[in-house]
Amino acid sequence: MDVVVGGGVVGLSIAWRLARAGRPVTVVDPAPASGASHAAAGMLAPVSEVTYTEEPLLRLGVASLRRWPAFAADLTADAGLTPAAGPAAGPAAGPAGVSAAVRDGLDLRAQGTLDVAFGADDLAALGELAAFMEKLGLPVERLTGRECRRLEPMLAPSVRGGLLAPGDAWVDPRRVTAALLAALERRAVPLVRAGVSELLRDGGRVTGVRLAPPPEDHPAAPEGSEQGDEIRAERVILAAGAWSAGLADVPVRPVKGQIMRLRSPVPLLSRCVRGMVHGAPVYLVPRGDGELVVGATQEELGFDTRVTAGGLYELLRDARELVPGVTELEVAEVVAGLRPGTPDNLPIIGPGAAPGLVLATGHYRGGVLMAPLTAAILQGEEGDLASLCSPARFRDIS
Amino acid sequence: MDVVVGGGVVGLSIAWRLARAGRPVTVVDPAPASGASHAAAGMLAPVSEVTYTEEPLLRLGVASLRRWPAFAADLTADAGLTPAAGPAAGPAAGPAGVSAAVRDGLDLRAQGTLDVAFGADDLAALGELAAFMEKLGLPVERLTGRECRRLEPMLAPSVRGGLLAPGDAWVDPRRVTAALLAALERRAVPLVRAGVSELLRDGGRVTGVRLAPPPEDHPAAPEGSEQGDEIRAERVILAAGAWSAGLADVPVRPVKGQIMRLRSPVPLLSRCVRGMVHGAPVYLVPRGDGELVVGATQEELGFDTRVTAGGLYELLRDARELVPGVTELEVAEVVAGLRPGTPDNLPIIGPGAAPGLVLATGHYRGGVLMAPLTAAILQGEEGDLASLCSPARFRDIS
């Protein structure tokens, strides 16, 4: 049996793939789907997320994005969701095709990402990014400011130009984790709602996990869950995000992100919009239900998930510069999550130093995007890409 | 019997005074203590709240502030609260005397308000206000920027000068309404948790209220409350804030205010701080429990209590300019309330046009400050000041 430590989008995707392949698996998490996956905006945007120095990250992202439609279709079916048939979830006044792209109950949409520039420097950076993409054969379109506003009329008049990555998509991460939990339940995969205090070791081998004792105010464990001191396993798959470094020697650190959900009576945008404002990237992600997600800060503060005055201020200030109309929207939620950052911004996927330990962590800003690829790599697919993510690259250094 | 329509700080204070005087009274409110009183910051700041053109408002505020210590002491005793004896609630590093001023369970504090100026125009306006105050014999102290920062070291370096109103105070409005509700319960004053759909009239006379039917999802009425179609009364005292105009001919309109509560591990301020930033007034009110209240927007949007991106943005932007350190604080709550504005910014207190109707509304930004005075006026005290608030002033116009 395998034990997956971590019930975020990565851990749940891995467990689901394993269960589909007929392998016995158990997931352990004190609060599944509540960490970085809960805070994430859900951009599936390998092209616009990358800088032109990060070709390996781009290759991983593009490969995982290609897997998303089938991943979403399988998950929708496996979770017993009804695919959304009608246009109900699409923007009322959006361009043709938007509604049809609301593919299923995950609110997966694929209208692309529009990266915009305000100043000459930003514009030059977008030009360099475009040249890099074209060299790699990835589709991007350079747009003037007027063309940007034709696509997205609510953009600020000061937008000078932009870059459309027409293949980029986005999804609602909370629907994804809910679907994964439903699919796992339908396949009778045990979900142990407990923390892991340490990995069990026998000689050099990892042989399972020791569960943390529940806190005193913890509710009783749900029916069917396995509550004990230890869970023995052939493999322990560590997918605990920013918390992974507490359990194994893996160079992952928490990078705090604060994010805001606004409620829009009429959709302001029909696609994801990103831009550099005051030197920091800001993005706006429209949901099918009218929500507009604004993200995200990047803060190196350890395990701190407080929503702060300064964080909200930056998000609001920068979002207003991109799309002034956000000012009128209701604030539905503010939340912070901890991304698992790595020294080279690439995830850490594959065998750990000890036999019996597998790592699937360090996805930083890309956990939702990379979940399908990560699960595939752990099934032995994508050998070339897998080598980019190999944990061995850090062992070689130390 | 009297019926008080409205269970905010004004209506509850009136009912409490009546009950103490031995008069039978019933309070009607669908959700007591949840409106403007719930959102209010609780500044008892007649001096700094006023512009130098508003002498009548200033006189009312000063008179009500004088009543606050006795009002608070009586309320604390009547509600069965234990007055706070120790220094626990005071700022750890505040000036001497701060802790001692935490007078009781209402978190009433009296370290004054510091009004600060950034530009030459602001400074000139503060100078005019100071001259006006001195002419009226009210204590104010003009301070240099350095003197301001000596009092409040967290103030922005760009503060050029200020005005200290040493007699100003503040209180926690949520503790005040909770204490009023407790005191009313101890005196067995009925509290009917229902809306009022209309005033009952017999000929020209107001004879009671008709209760609104409860909404379908409304929980069962609590024990001891009176639920019926009508409540007959000798006098109906309309203290329904911004909702008063829906029940009687009174020129009150809702003025939306958004407010934010930050959580401060160490107190940033030892007194209320106000300033004009970007042409709008912003204030910061420190609570004994470490909260810092930042307020407030002023928006003419009808009965709209949505917390908006633009409202939060303005609060955060302006608070940062006054006290840059707020950036690091956790956001505990954001809330909006509706102040009852009037054409001349003065409250409307006294007999209505119809016999049997008494008005106690239109307190705009000053409901918490003015509650003791309002209750006193309705007991026949403060004749001179009462004439300033007389509802007749609007009848004479029309």
Interface residues (C-beta under 8 A of the other chain):
Chain A: M260 L262 R306 V307 T308 A309 G310 L312 Y313 L316 R317 A319 R320 V326 T327 E328 L329 E330 V331 V334
Chain B: M260 L262 R306 V307 T308 A309 G310 L312 Y313 L316 R317 A319 R320 V326 T327 E328 L329 E330 V331 V334
